Amino acid sequence: MDVEDEVGAVGVAHRVVEVDLEFDPDHQRAPRACALSDNFMTCLCEGWMTARESIVGPPRSPWGSIQPNAVRAYMTEASSCVKTDQRNISTSTETSEMRVVLVEDDRAMQQELARTVSALSGGRVVLVSEAARPAIEWLAEHPDGWDLAIVDMFLKEGHGFDVLRQCRRAMALPHQKAVMLSNYARDQVGRYAHALGADRFFDKSFDLDELVAYCKSLSAELAGRGREGAPS
């Protein structure tokens, strides 16, 4: 199959997903139907990435444009205070400091995201998880213990889609936001993520500067208006 045919096949698959979302945007059918849709979207994204790399090459380093040496000099060492699948943490709502849940399976990316959130937006990472289940359990136990969830689409175990569903179910404060990251970014995939509860969808290869700006904006709102007064 050449690149044109592969992209065409992916386009047909996108239309199937769009019909599925129109029929049931919240996936209230049986859990098996949700899993099938998620697995289908995973295959769809992998097919698109193969075609994309054939056309424009592999993704560039996601950190080259937003972390120059001048910024790195101000970053704190996140690895000393952030543990993978950390469970016993403070979730106090008495401070306006933005509390971030980070669900990402790549260790290097975990540390870079944690450093960036801390140094550039004044946020505090309260949970890091490589897999969906620990994050889902933590969100269920701490519905008001977070302000922003940053979720990768592909995880060590489970799907980022599952975490997005739990974010939507567990939201206890009006300002809470959930965003998704992926190297497999397409408009249709973004719409799928939005349908499951994502407020924004960011391409890891090209949009991380936008993610930083988004985090800074939310952090400023919390600092200026207080957690309860932040806009929904």
N, C-alpha and C positions, 0 to 999 in steps of 0.2 A: 504494500500500500504506500503510495507516495504521499508527500506532505499535504497536497491539496485534498486528496481523498480522505486523509485522516482528519483534517480540520472539518471537512464536510460531515464525516461520521459523528464527530463530536457535536457539531451543530444540531444534527438530528436528535442526539441524546439530550441536548439542552432543552429542546422543545418538549420532549417527553416529560422532563422534570418540571417545566413550567406548567404543563397541564396538571401534573400531580399536585403542585402547590396551589393552583387555582381551586382544585377540588377539595383540598384539605390543608390549608396553610399552616395550621398548628399541629398537624400530625396527631390527631386525636383517635386515629384508628388503632388497631392492635399493635403492641410493641414490635412484633415481627415486621409489620409493614414499615415502621420507622427504621428498623435496622436494615431492611432491604433498600430503602431509599438512601440511607447514609452510605451503604456499601456501593450502591450504584453511583452516587456522587463521587466517591473516592476513585472508582475506576474512570469515571468521566474526567476528573482532574488530572489523573496520571496520563491519560491519553492526550489531553490538551498540552501538558507540559512537554511530552515527547515532540509534538508538533511545534510547539513554541521554540524549543531549543534548536530544532532543525532550521527554523527561520531566523531567529535573532541570536542564537547561541545560548549558553547556560547563564543563569542569573548571576549578576555581579555581586560582589560582597555587599551585604546589606548595611554594613557599618561605615563604609568609606566616606560617605557624604555627610554624616551627622556627628561623627566623633573625631574631630581633629585633635592633635596633641594638646592644644590649648584647653580643650574641654576635658580630655582624659586627666589632666593635671589636677582637676578639681573633684574627680570622682573618688568615692570611698570604696573600700574593698568589700564587695557585697558577699563574697563567699564566706566570710567570717561570721556573718549574722543571718544568712539565708540557707536553710537546709532543705534538701529535696523532700517533698511530702511532709513538711513540718506540720505538726498537728496542734501542739500545746503552745499557743501564742496569745498575746494580748489583743483583744478586739474592742478595746474601750472606745466609746463614742464621745468621750469628753473632750477630745482634741479635734481641731479642724484639719489636721494633717491627713492627706489623702491616703487611704489604705488600699493596697493593690493586691489582688490575687493573680498570680502568674502561673498559667498552665502551659508548659512548654517542655518537650522531651529532649531537646539538645542542651547539654550542660553549658557549653560555651555561650549559647544564645541566652540561656537563663541568666548567667552572670552579667552579660552585656546589657540585657533589658533591665535587670535589677539596678545596675549602676546608673543607667540612663534615667530611669524613673526617679531614683534618689537624687542624682546630681542636677538634673535639668528641670524637674517638675516639683521637687520637694516632697514627693510621695514616699511612702514606706511600704515595702513588700511584706505582707503578713502571711502569705502562703506561697510556696512553690511546689508544684506537682508535675511529675512526668507523665502521669496517666489520668484517665478520666475518673475512675471510681473514687480515689482518695479525694479529689477535688469536689466531686458531687457530694460525698459524705460530709466534707467540711462545710460546704455551702449550706447543706441542710441543717447542720448543727449551729451555724453562726449566720443566720439570715441578715442580721444587722451589723456584722463584723467586717464589712468590706464596702468600698465605694466604687472601685473599678476592677473589672475582671478582664485580663488580657489572655485570650485563649488561642492556642495554635490549632489548626485544623487536624493535623496528623500527630498522634500521640504514641507513646510507647505501648500503651494498652488503651483500647477504646477510641472514641471519636471526640473531637472538639465539639461536634454537633450535640453530643449528649450533655456536655458541660453547659452549652448555651441554653439548652432546655431547662436545666436545673437553675441556672441564673435567673431565668424568667420566673420559674416557680417560686424561687426563694427570695425574690426582691422584697425587702421590708421597708425600705426608705425611698422617698420619691426621686432622689437624685442618682440612684445607683445605675451604673452603665456597664455594659459588656461589649467588648470588641473582639473581632477575630483576626488572626494573622494567618497568612499562607503564601507560599511561593506559587501556588496553583490558583492564580487570581484571574477570574473572568467575571463579566457582568452577571451572568446567570448564576454562577457560584455565589457571588455576593448577595444576590436576591434570595437564594436559598438560605444563606446565613442570617439575613435580615428576618426572613420568615420564622426562623427558629429563635429569634430574640436578640440578635446582634444589633447594636446601635451603629456601629461602623465596621467596615471590612477593609483591611490594609494588606497590600502586597509587600511581603518581606523584602523583596528585591528593590523596590522603588518608592515605597510609601512610608518608610520608618521616620523620616523627618516630619511627615504629617502626623504620625502617631505621637511623636514627642510634643508637637504643638497641641494636639488634642489633650494629652495628659496635663500639660501646663495650663491649658484653659480650665479644665475641671478642677485642678488644684487651686487655681486663683479664685474660682467661684466658691469653693469650700472655705478658703481662708477669708474671703471678703464677706460672705453671707451666712456662714455657719452651715453645718451639715443638714439641719432640718429645713433651712430656708433655701437650699440650693434648688434650682429649677429642675423639673423632671425631664 
